[in-house]
Amino acid sequence: MAGKERPNILICGTPGTDVGMVAKENNLFEGWDEQYECPILDEDKVVDELEGTMGNGGNVVEYHSCEFFPERWFDAVFVLRADNTVLYDRLKKRSYSEKKISENIQCEIFQSILEEARESYPEGVVHELVSNLPEDLDRNVEAICDIVDNWSSDMR
């Protein structure tokens, strides 16, 4: 991935983010999860679909997790975090089942996605961002833009 002019960025966190558009447009699912009432992503197909694009740099990928993406793809990983009460309200508005809400809240309490990111990427690549209020969005975008603006391919 040497020679990229812009970094690749992964934005992840519990819950509500997804690789959505690429997966939907290219039918990158392997079935339906009855328990969680959602499609099952075919991770190998997603990686195959994105492989050619990621080498160029300048990509932003959004997904709730980071574990199946190749480490070499991302120069910065941002994990969005939310207060449990805020998260509960968001999921309730999306009509998530109580079981799905409970499991997502538990995931946030135990910092599962943040820990997964820290275990998957070198120190300095993972950044934690709070996403509770609308004004957090502006601050988070600014933080991401600062890293992009200060990035150079020498940072790899």
C-alpha positions as CSV (number, residue, x, y, z in Angstrom):
1,M,0.0,0.0,0.0
2,A,3.0,2.3,-0.3
3,G,2.6,5.4,-2.4
4,K,-0.9,6.3,-1.3
5,E,-1.6,10.0,-1.4
6,R,-4.4,9.8,1.1
7,P,-5.0,7.5,4.1
8,N,-7.6,4.8,4.2
9,I,-9.9,5.2,7.2
10,L,-12.1,2.7,9.1
11,I,-15.0,4.0,11.2
12,C,-16.6,1.4,13.5
13,G,-18.5,1.1,16.7
14,T,-21.5,-0.3,18.4
15,P,-24.0,-0.4,16.5
16,G,-25.8,1.0,13.5
17,T,-22.9,1.3,11.1
18,D,-22.4,-1.1,8.2
19,V,-20.6,-1.8,5.0
20,G,-24.1,-1.5,3.8
21,M,-24.0,0.1,0.3
22,V,-21.2,-2.1,-1.1
23,A,-22.7,-5.2,0.4
24,K,-26.2,-4.4,-0.9
25,E,-25.1,-3.3,-4.4
26,N,-23.0,-6.4,-4.9
27,N,-25.1,-8.9,-3.0
28,L,-22.2,-9.8,-0.6
29,F,-24.4,-11.8,1.9
30,E,-24.4,-15.4,2.6
31,G,-27.8,-15.7,4.2
32,W,-30.3,-14.3,6.7
33,D,-29.9,-14.4,10.5
34,E,-33.3,-15.2,11.9
35,Q,-32.3,-14.4,15.5
36,Y,-31.0,-10.9,14.8
37,E,-33.3,-10.3,11.8
38,C,-30.5,-9.1,9.5
39,P,-28.4,-10.3,6.6
40,I,-25.3,-12.3,7.2
41,L,-22.3,-10.6,5.6
42,D,-20.0,-12.8,3.5
43,E,-16.7,-11.3,4.8
44,D,-14.6,-13.0,2.2
45,K,-16.7,-11.5,-0.6
46,V,-16.5,-8.0,1.0
47,V,-12.7,-8.2,1.2
48,D,-12.5,-9.5,-2.4
49,E,-14.8,-6.6,-3.5
50,L,-12.8,-3.9,-1.8
51,E,-9.2,-5.2,-2.3
52,G,-8.5,-3.4,-5.6
53,T,-9.8,-0.1,-4.3
54,M,-8.0,0.0,-1.0
55,G,-4.5,0.1,-2.4
56,N,-5.1,3.5,-3.9
57,G,-5.8,5.2,-0.5
58,G,-8.4,7.9,0.2
59,N,-11.1,5.4,1.2
60,V,-13.5,5.6,4.2
61,V,-15.1,2.3,5.2
62,E,-17.8,2.2,7.8
63,Y,-18.7,-1.0,9.6
64,H,-19.7,-2.0,13.2
65,S,-16.5,-4.1,13.6
66,C,-13.0,-4.3,12.3
67,E,-11.9,-7.9,12.9
68,F,-12.1,-9.2,9.3
69,F,-10.5,-6.4,7.4
70,P,-6.8,-6.8,6.6
71,E,-4.7,-4.6,8.9
72,R,-2.7,-3.3,5.9
73,W,-5.7,-1.5,4.6
74,F,-6.2,1.2,7.2
75,D,-4.0,4.0,8.3
76,A,-6.5,5.2,10.9
77,V,-9.3,3.5,12.7
78,F,-12.0,5.5,14.6
79,V,-14.2,3.7,17.1
80,L,-17.4,5.6,17.9
81,R,-18.6,5.2,21.5
82,A,-21.9,6.2,23.0
83,D,-23.3,6.4,26.5
84,N,-25.6,3.4,27.2
85,T,-28.7,5.5,27.7
86,V,-28.1,7.3,24.4
87,L,-27.4,4.0,22.6
88,Y,-30.5,2.4,24.1
89,D,-32.7,5.3,22.8
90,R,-31.1,5.1,19.3
91,L,-31.7,1.4,19.0
92,K,-35.2,1.6,20.3
93,K,-36.0,4.2,17.7
94,R,-34.7,1.8,15.0
95,S,-37.2,-0.9,16.4
96,Y,-34.4,-3.3,17.5
97,S,-35.7,-6.2,19.5
98,E,-35.0,-6.1,23.3
99,K,-32.5,-9.0,22.8
100,K,-30.6,-7.1,20.1
101,I,-30.6,-3.9,22.2
102,S,-29.4,-5.7,25.3
103,E,-26.5,-7.4,23.4
104,N,-25.4,-4.2,21.8
105,I,-25.5,-2.3,25.1
106,Q,-23.4,-5.1,26.7
107,C,-21.0,-4.9,23.8
108,E,-20.6,-1.2,24.5
109,I,-20.2,-1.7,28.3
110,F,-17.4,-4.1,27.7
111,Q,-15.8,-1.9,25.0
112,S,-15.8,-4.9,22.7
113,I,-15.3,-3.0,19.5
114,L,-12.6,-0.7,21.0
115,E,-10.7,-3.6,22.4
116,E,-11.0,-5.5,19.1
117,A,-9.6,-2.5,17.3
118,R,-6.7,-2.1,19.7
119,E,-5.8,-5.8,19.3
120,S,-6.0,-5.7,15.5
121,Y,-4.1,-2.5,14.8
122,P,-0.8,-1.0,15.9
123,E,-0.6,1.6,18.6
124,G,-1.4,5.1,17.3
125,V,-3.8,3.9,14.6
126,V,-6.9,3.5,16.8
127,H,-8.8,6.6,18.0
128,E,-11.8,6.6,20.3
129,L,-14.5,9.2,19.6
130,V,-17.6,10.0,21.7
131,S,-20.8,10.1,19.7
132,N,-23.6,11.1,22.1
133,L,-24.9,14.5,20.9
134,P,-25.3,16.2,17.5
135,E,-22.4,18.5,18.4
136,D,-20.2,15.5,18.8
137,L,-20.5,14.9,15.1
138,D,-18.8,18.2,14.2
139,R,-16.0,17.6,16.7
140,N,-15.5,14.0,15.4
141,V,-15.4,15.1,11.8
142,E,-12.8,17.8,12.8
143,A,-10.7,15.1,14.5
144,I,-10.8,12.8,11.5
145,C,-10.0,15.7,9.1
146,D,-7.0,16.7,11.3
147,I,-5.6,13.2,11.0
148,V,-6.2,13.1,7.3
149,D,-4.7,16.5,6.8
150,N,-1.6,15.6,8.8
151,W,-1.1,12.2,7.3
152,S,1.7,11.4,4.9
153,S,2.6,8.0,3.3
154,D,5.8,8.2,5.4
155,M,3.6,7.5,8.5
156,R,3.1,3.9,7.5
